[in-house]
Amino acid sequence: MNHSAKIAWDDTVLPFQLDASDIRGRVARLDGVLEQVLAQHDYPPMIEGLIAEMALLTAMIGQSMNTRWKLSLQVRGDGPIRMIATDYYSAPKDGAPAQIRAYASFDRETINLNTDPMTQFGKGYFALMVDQGQDMAPYQGVTPLAGGSLASCAEAYFAQSEQLPTRFSLTFGQSQVPGEDAHWRAGGIMLQHMPKASPSVTGEGGSGEDGLLDAADLLSDDESENWVRANALLDTVEDIELIGPTVTPTDLLVRLFHEEQPRVYDAQPIKFGCTCSDDRVRQSLSIYSAKDIATMTTEEGIVTADCQFCGAHYEFDPATLGFEAKDGGA
């Protein structure tokens, strides 16, 4: 594979449905998007791997939720890794790419880069937030960290907050071909049982880790049979098939689920993108008084701001900031 020649299905999310099982899903492949996300920072490989996993989850979840504007995922902890954050911006029109951005916050002095990454979060939570834009109330759901991966945290979130049995099979890592630099590549499949009007959930806790709900707690016998069968088929997938340099998403679905009658829809292209701007920074500072702005002013007499997602640097005259700005920030 020539990394310089983009593969047609790279940086896309393919929606599908298994008609025989009442299950929907997504196949995602990320390549150039990850390169651009990670190029904004100098992260150690452990952190890069977590961002690759989180970006892959974000691409599939964001596309499946049909948000009007933005979906955000965050994992926060009290350990050396403080936060992994991603944003998914919906495509402005059919055929246009959705946008993803991501960053991590961690303590370089105390992090152990030679152990299981999930142990470095300590105690914390997984959060999903949906912002539908102006004049729409935002939504946020939070669940405890569960399992040994970010994917398992996302599965636990959907079981608790949405009561939707959900499964992710992901793979990601650095790929290299002779004569080219190593680069990150990721691929995965998301399965999700179709929503029901009245999930059969009791208030007695679930059968999952620490009493969290599990798929078995949410499905009837017939539904459970379909879910178990589809998951058993997904268990046969190989990493090289998920990464997909030679196996197209449609071919992969036929290999895995041909008896489940897979039906595919239009693929969603994905690109790296950041929404930061001079105006947005000014707006975020508009709630502060002149006294507050003064505390942010450097010895050089300017206020600076850096975007954690893309690294953009902004400098402002403090007199133009805050709700007491002399000229309204023009």
C-alpha positions in Angstrom: 0.0 0.0 0.0 1.3 3.4 -1.0 0.4 5.7 1.9 0.7 8.8 -0.3 -2.2 7.5 -2.5 -5.4 7.7 -0.5 -7.5 4.6 -0.4 -11.1 5.3 -1.5 -12.6 4.1 1.8 -10.1 5.7 4.1 -11.5 8.4 6.4 -15.1 7.2 5.9 -17.9 5.8 8.1 -20.2 3.3 6.3 -23.7 2.9 7.9 -25.4 -0.5 7.5 -28.3 -2.5 8.8 -28.6 -6.3 9.4 -32.2 -6.8 8.3 -32.4 -10.4 9.6 -31.3 -9.3 13.1 -32.8 -5.9 13.8 -29.3 -4.6 14.3 -27.7 -1.5 12.8 -24.0 -0.6 12.6 -21.1 1.3 11.2 -17.8 0.4 9.6 -15.1 3.1 10.0 -11.6 3.6 8.6 -9.4 6.4 9.7 -6.0 7.3 8.3 -5.2 10.8 7.2 -7.6 12.2 9.8 -5.5 10.6 12.5 -2.3 11.9 11.0 -3.7 15.5 11.1 -5.2 15.2 14.6 -1.9 13.8 16.0 0.3 16.2 14.1 -1.0 19.1 16.3 0.8 17.8 19.4 3.9 15.8 20.5 2.2 12.9 22.3 3.9 9.7 23.4 2.7 6.6 21.7 0.4 5.6 24.6 -1.5 8.8 24.3 -1.6 8.6 20.5 -3.2 5.2 20.8 -5.9 6.4 23.1 -6.7 9.4 20.8 -6.8 7.0 17.8 -9.3 4.8 19.7 -11.3 7.7 20.8 -11.4 9.3 17.4 -12.6 6.0 15.9 -15.4 5.8 18.5 -16.3 9.4 17.9 -16.6 8.9 14.1 -19.0 6.0 14.4 -21.1 7.3 17.3 -21.3 10.8 15.8 -22.5 9.5 12.4 -25.0 7.2 14.1 -26.6 9.9 16.2 -27.5 12.3 13.4 -26.6 15.4 15.3 -27.4 18.8 13.8 -24.2 20.3 15.0 -21.7 18.8 17.5 -21.2 15.6 19.5 -18.4 15.5 22.1 -16.9 12.5 23.9 -14.7 12.9 27.0 -13.0 10.5 29.3 -11.8 12.2 32.5 -9.8 10.7 35.4 -8.0 11.7 38.6 -4.8 9.8 37.5 -1.8 10.9 35.3 -4.1 10.9 32.2 -6.5 13.7 33.0 -8.6 13.8 29.9 -9.1 12.6 26.3 -11.6 14.8 24.5 -13.0 14.6 20.9 -15.5 16.6 19.0 -17.5 15.5 15.9 -19.1 18.2 13.8 -21.9 17.0 11.5 -21.6 17.5 7.8 -23.3 20.8 6.8 -25.0 19.2 3.8 -25.3 15.7 2.1 -22.0 14.6 0.6 -19.9 17.0 2.6 -17.4 15.6 5.2 -18.0 15.6 8.9 -15.1 17.0 11.0 -13.3 15.6 13.9 -10.8 17.1 16.3 -9.2 15.7 19.5 -6.7 16.4 22.2 -5.3 14.9 25.5 -4.3 16.3 28.8 -1.9 14.3 31.0 1.0 14.7 33.4 4.3 13.9 31.7 6.0 13.6 35.1 3.9 10.9 36.7 2.5 8.9 33.8 3.7 5.3 33.4 4.1 4.8 29.7 4.9 1.1 30.1 1.6 -0.1 31.6 -2.0 -0.6 30.6 -3.2 2.9 29.5 -6.6 2.6 31.2 -4.9 2.3 34.6 -3.5 5.7 34.1 -6.9 7.4 34.2 -7.5 6.4 37.9 -11.1 6.9 38.9 -13.2 8.8 36.4 -16.0 8.9 34.0 -17.0 8.6 30.3 -19.2 11.5 29.1 -21.2 12.0 25.9 -22.5 15.5 25.0 -24.7 16.6 22.1 -25.0 20.2 21.1 -27.8 20.7 18.5 -26.9 24.4 18.0 -28.5 27.7 18.9 -31.9 27.7 20.7 -31.6 23.9 21.4 -31.0 22.5 24.9 -27.7 20.5 25.0 -27.7 16.9 26.3 -25.1 15.2 28.5 -24.8 11.7 29.7 -22.2 10.4 32.1 -21.2 6.9 33.2 -18.3 5.5 35.3 -15.3 4.1 33.5 -15.8 0.4 32.9 -13.8 -2.4 31.3 -10.3 -2.4 29.9 -10.7 0.0 27.0 -12.3 3.2 25.8 -14.6 1.0 23.6 -15.9 -0.8 26.7 -16.6 2.5 28.4 -18.6 3.5 25.4 -20.5 0.2 25.4 -21.3 0.7 29.1 -22.5 4.3 28.4 -25.0 3.2 25.8 -26.3 0.4 28.0 -26.8 2.8 31.0 -27.8 6.1 29.5 -29.5 5.0 26.2 -30.5 1.4 27.1 -29.1 0.3 23.7 -27.1 -2.9 23.5 -23.9 -1.8 21.7 -20.7 -3.5 20.7 -17.4 -2.2 19.2 -14.6 -4.2 17.6 -11.7 -1.8 17.0 -8.1 -2.0 16.0 -5.5 0.8 15.6 -1.8 1.2 15.5 1.2 2.5 13.5 1.5 1.2 10.0 4.6 1.4 7.9 5.6 0.4 4.4 9.2 0.4 3.0 10.5 3.9 2.2 7.8 5.8 4.1 7.4 7.0 7.7 5.2 5.2 10.1 1.7 6.6 10.5 -1.4 5.8 12.5 -4.3 3.9 11.0 -7.5 2.7 12.6 -10.5 0.6 11.7 -13.6 -0.7 13.5 -17.1 -2.0 13.5 -20.0 -0.8 15.7 -23.1 -2.9 16.3 -26.2 -1.6 18.0 -29.6 -3.1 18.6 -32.4 -1.0 17.1 -34.1 1.1 19.7 -37.2 -0.2 21.4 -40.1 1.8 22.7 -40.1 0.2 26.1 -36.8 -1.6 27.1 -37.4 -4.3 29.7 -35.1 -2.9 32.5 -35.7 -3.4 36.2 -34.4 -1.1 38.9 -32.3 -3.9 40.5 -29.1 -3.1 38.8 -27.4 -5.0 35.9 -25.2 -8.0 35.4 -22.2 -6.0 34.2 -19.2 -4.7 36.0 -20.1 -3.0 39.4 -23.8 -3.7 38.7 -23.9 -1.8 35.4 -26.4 -2.8 32.8 -25.3 -5.3 30.1 -26.8 -6.2 26.8 -28.4 -9.3 28.3 -30.3 -7.1 30.7 -31.9 -5.1 27.9 -33.1 -7.8 25.5 -35.9 -10.3 25.3 -35.1 -13.9 24.6 -35.7 -13.6 20.8 -33.7 -10.3 20.6 -30.9 -11.8 22.7 -30.6 -14.7 20.3 -30.1 -12.3 17.4 -27.7 -10.2 19.3 -25.6 -13.1 20.5 -25.4 -14.5 16.9 -24.3 -11.2 15.4 -21.7 -10.8 18.1 -20.4 -14.3 17.5 -19.9 -13.4 13.8 -18.2 -10.2 14.7 -15.8 -12.2 17.0 -14.4 -13.8 13.8 -13.1 -10.6 12.3 -9.4 -10.2 12.0 -7.4 -7.0 12.7 -6.2 -6.8 9.1 -9.8 -6.9 8.0 -10.7 -4.0 10.3 -7.7 -1.9 9.3 -8.8 -2.6 5.7 -6.0 -1.6 3.3 -7.3 -4.3 0.9 -10.7 -5.3 2.2 -13.4 -2.8 1.4 -16.1 -2.1 4.1 -18.8 -3.7 1.9 -16.7 -6.8 1.3 -16.1 -7.1 5.0 -19.8 -6.9 5.8 -20.5 -9.7 3.4 -17.7 -11.8 4.8 -19.0 -11.4 8.4 -22.8 -11.1 8.1 -24.0 -12.4 4.7 -26.6 -14.5 6.4 -27.9 -11.5 8.4 -28.8 -9.7 5.1 -26.6 -6.6 5.4 -27.9 -3.5 3.8 -25.5 -0.5 3.3 -26.2 3.2 3.0 -24.2 6.1 1.7 -20.7 6.5 3.3 -19.9 9.6 5.4 -16.5 11.2 4.6 -14.6 12.4 7.6 -11.8 15.1 7.8 -9.8 16.8 10.5 -11.3 20.3 11.4 -11.3 22.8 14.1 -13.8 25.5 14.7 -11.7 27.9 16.7 -11.4 31.5 15.5 -10.7 35.0 16.7 -14.4 35.7 17.1 -15.0 32.5 19.1 -12.2 33.3 21.5 -13.6 36.8 21.9 -17.0 35.4 22.6 -15.7 33.0 25.2 -14.0 36.0 27.0 -17.1 38.2 26.7 -18.4 37.1 30.2 -15.4 38.7 32.0 -15.0 42.2 33.5 -12.2 44.5 32.7 -10.7 43.6 36.1 -10.8 39.9 35.2 -9.2 40.6 31.8 -6.4 42.5 33.5 -5.5 39.3 35.4 -5.1 37.5 32.1 -2.9 40.2 30.5 0.8 39.5 30.0 3.7 41.8 30.9 3.7 42.7 27.2 0.2 44.1 27.5 -1.6 41.4 25.5 -4.0 38.6 26.2 -3.1 35.3 24.6 -5.0 32.1 23.9 -4.1 28.8 22.4 -6.4 26.2 21.0 -5.8 22.9 22.6 -7.2 21.0 19.6 -5.3 22.5 16.7 -2.6 24.6 18.3 -3.7 28.0 16.9 -2.3 30.9 18.8 -4.3 34.2 19.3 -3.2 37.5 20.7 -5.6 40.4 21.7 -5.6 43.9 23.0 -7.1 43.6 26.5 -9.1 46.8 25.9 -11.1 45.0 23.2 -12.1 42.0 25.4 -14.9 41.4 28.0 -18.3 42.9 28.5 -16.7 46.3 29.3 -14.7 46.4 26.0 -14.3 50.0 24.8 -15.0 49.2 21.2 -17.0 46.0 21.5 -14.1 43.8 20.4 -14.2 45.2 16.8 
